[in-house]
Amino acid sequence: MTPPQREDPQHHFETIGEKIIGSVRGQLFGKPCFKIGKKAYTCYFESCMVFKLTGDSHAQALSLPQAQLFDPSRKGRPMKAWVQLPFTTVEEWHHYATAAAQDVAE
């Protein structure tokens, strides 16, 4: 088996999730996610990392290029607390994963 490439978005998602203290793998709507306790704080969807955010972190994440509210059903009913960030923002993923994990841990 070939190791994942640095350009592989899912590899980045998994690496980031594994670095968050107290984080465990799970499923959210059939998609891979990471949780703190029983609460999901991030998931992987269509080569994007999705974060459950509040306050300033939520607003800042939505201001990034190509960021959008997470709509897993694609029926125009986005989940207002969840922000989907494309791989072009990968440099920001760890920051938002940390913020999201802190939010659900409170």
N, C-alpha and C positions, 0 to 999 in steps of 0.2 A: 504494500500500500504506500502510495506517495504522500509525503507530508503536505499539509495545506500550504498554499502560497501566501505570501504577505498581502497580495492583492485580493485575497478571498474575504469578502465581507463577513461570512459566517464564522470564519476563523477569528476575526477581530471581535465579533460579538461574544464568542465563547471565551476567548482570552480575557476580555474585560470582565465578564460576569464571574469568572473564576477568581479574579483578584479582589472582588468586593468581599470583605469580611462578613461572615454569616450568610452568604448567598448560597442558595441551593438551586439546582436545575429543576425545571418543571415544564408544564404545558399551559398555554393560554390560547383558547380557541383553536387548539390543535397545532399551535406553533410553539417552537422552543422558547422558553422564557427562563428568567432567573427570579427567585423569590427571596424575601426576607421573612422568615416564619412562613405563614400561609399567604402572604400578600405579594403578588407579582409587582415588580417595579420596572422591568424591561422585557421586551420580546424581540424576536427576529422575524421580519416580514419583508418579502420581495427585495432582498439585498439591502434592507434598511434596518437600523436599530430603532426601536420604539421605546419611549420613556414615559412613565407616569410622573408628571411634574406639577408643581404648584407655584404660585406667586411669580417672582422675578425670573426664576429659572424657566418657567413655562413660557413667559413672554420672550425671553432672550432666545430660547430654542426656536420658537416660531418665527423669529426674525431672520434666521439663517436661510441661505439660498436653498430653494426647493423643499423647505420644511413644510409639513402639513399636519393637520389633525389626523389621527389614526382612524381609518374607516375599514375595518377588516372585512365587512360584508360587501363593501363597494356599492352600497345602496343609498349613499348620501346621508348616512346617519353616523357621523364621526363621534368618537369618544372624546369629549371635550378636555379631559385631563391628560390625554395621551398624545404625545408629539412624535411623529415619524420623521427621522432624519436620514437622508440618503448617504450612500457611501462617500460621496464627495465631501461630506462633513466629518469623516472618520476621525480627524484630529480632535474633534469636540466630544466624541462618544464617551470617553472615560469620564470626563467632567460631568456630563449629564447623567451617566449611570450612577455616579457617586451621589449626586444631588437627589436622584429618584430613590435610591436605596435609603438615604437618610430620611426622606419624606415618609416612606412607608414604615420605617422603623419607629417613628415618633408616635 
